[in-house]
């Protein structure tokens, strides 16, 4: 059974060489890992001794935690909302504009588009991806057709006159947005891993 750690005990581990963090109700000893942290030790030192669930998910995907199970030292006392996956809030480490912050670049169209991409991936790719990857299989012609008919492939072309032609061909764009709204930020969302899996 996991050891229960109080907030006051957690707060004692907040200096270089002795850093504990709470994420998602679990407490991790990142003292040694801090020197290997891609963002540098200073980042972890600044948030040591705290519950950093929100900060963690602003920068990382949930599955990153699986690599650091060995660093767990216990459970944080009290009830904590467990974050796993989903399309709202922090689990996708989505861009700030999708977490309620204003952005001059990302609009409601981008949010709908990303949701449409996530829905397509969950419906068409997630059920077959792992098995196909293990077998070394390429996408089937049927899947390629679905990618085309859903507008995923066309969306990669960015803005241009070809977007005007999509509607005439009966091709929609993910999220049900108007093809004329497609810009390079839509393309960036499509290319970004944040919009590709749950």
Beta strands, then each sheet from edge to edge (+ up, - down):
strand 1: 4-5
strand 2: 14-15
strand 3: 18-23
strand 4: 26-29
strand 5: 50-51
strand 6: 72-76
sheet 1: 1+ 6+ 4- 3+ 2-
sheet 2: 1+ 6+ 4- 3+ 5+
end
